[in-house]
Amino acid sequence: MTDPKIIVALDYPDAAHALGLARQLDPALCRVKVGKELFTAAGPQLVEALIKLGFGVFLDLKFHDIPNTVAKACEAASKLGVWMLNVHASGGSQMMQAAREGVARSGHAPLLIAVTVLTSMNQEELSELGVNAPIEQHVLHLARLSQQAGLDGVVCSAQEAPALRRALGHDFCLVTPGIRPADAALDDQSRVVTPARALAMGSNYLVMGRPITRAADPLATLDQIRESILGK
Ligand SMILES: O=C(O)c1cc(=O)[nH]c(=O)n1[C@@H]1O[C@H](COP(=O)(O)O)[C@@H](O)[C@H]1O
């Protein structure tokens, strides 16, 4: 069975746009991510349609609420048959343990991961929240909490991947957005790494949206990125 490393973020306003790209992609070569914009507009039916096309779907709703609410949201999300879903680690251990229990109750077994520090944030923005530790240290702290709560992995920047790999071992899944080919625009991302470098640094999966979806030829761009990581 193939384990595609690239997760294409379908950050589109509606199902037509999302399915327009998805139908051109090969589910054996990439996975897809449904985030807040698309899910709010197109809902569970779109997730089901993508699964029917054969895609592993990362449902990126970043749940962050009281434990009971998050548990039920995770149970409902798991029942859709997604491959991966996420919560915010800053919701705390109790919330993450409740999320784990919610997934277990669903009868499905998606990967459950936690967002540490958003890849759009820099040191200054983290300090603004009252967190004065260096970003990498705080990411590691939240990742440890996530692992102790029984989660399968975390979302982080590939910049932090080597430290997390060393501390948390090889079975802990590191999912890294903020991936940018060397010549690509950063957009609102701060902690960025190129695709090949991210895998070399220990990332398991690369989340990529705009460098692919906004390219003049998304399929050719995805092919180029896949070539750049071949053998990595
Ligand atoms: O959980 C995520 O997927 C996520 C976490 C994070 O820290 N940073 C981050 O960019 N993301 C998501 O990853 C995608 C990145 O998109 P691009 O910046 O367009 O490649 C978006 O859909 C974000 O919502």
The ligand as a MOL file (V3000), in Angstrom:
LIG
                    3D

  0  0  0     0  0            999 V3000
M  V30 BEGIN CTAB
M  V30 COUNTS 24 25 0 0 0
M  V30 BEGIN ATOM
M  V30 1 O -3.5610 22.1480 10.8850 0
M  V30 2 C -3.1610 22.5870 9.7970 0
M  V30 3 O -3.3430 21.9640 8.7570 0
M  V30 4 C -2.3510 23.8240 9.8120 0
M  V30 5 C -1.6580 24.0880 10.9740 0
M  V30 6 C -0.6790 25.0930 10.9850 0
M  V30 7 O 0.0160 25.2970 11.9790 0
M  V30 8 N -0.4730 25.8230 9.8560 0
M  V30 9 C -1.2090 25.6230 8.7060 0
M  V30 10 O -0.9370 26.3110 7.7090 0
M  V30 11 N -2.2020 24.6630 8.6900 0
M  V30 12 C -3.0400 24.4930 7.4730 0
M  V30 13 O -2.2070 24.0930 6.3800 0
M  V30 14 C -2.5970 24.7320 5.1760 0
M  V30 15 C -1.4210 25.5080 4.6310 0
M  V30 16 O -1.7850 26.1190 3.4390 0
M  V30 17 P -0.7570 26.9280 2.5470 0
M  V30 18 O -0.1070 27.9730 3.4010 0
M  V30 19 O -1.6480 27.5260 1.4790 0
M  V30 20 O 0.2250 25.9130 2.0100 0
M  V30 21 C -3.8120 25.5930 5.4960 0
M  V30 22 O -4.9730 24.8570 5.1300 0
M  V30 23 C -3.7600 25.7750 6.9970 0
M  V30 24 O -5.0470 25.8590 7.5790 0
M  V30 END ATOM
M  V30 BEGIN BOND
M  V30 1 2 1 2
M  V30 2 1 2 3
M  V30 3 1 2 4
M  V30 4 2 4 5
M  V30 5 1 4 11
M  V30 6 1 5 6
M  V30 7 2 6 7
M  V30 8 1 6 8
M  V30 9 1 8 9
M  V30 10 2 9 10
M  V30 11 1 9 11
M  V30 12 1 11 12
M  V30 13 1 12 13
M  V30 14 1 12 23
M  V30 15 1 13 14
M  V30 16 1 14 15
M  V30 17 1 14 21
M  V30 18 1 15 16
M  V30 19 1 16 17
M  V30 20 2 17 18
M  V30 21 1 17 19
M  V30 22 1 17 20
M  V30 23 1 21 22
M  V30 24 1 21 23
M  V30 25 1 23 24
M  V30 END BOND
M  V30 END CTAB
M  END
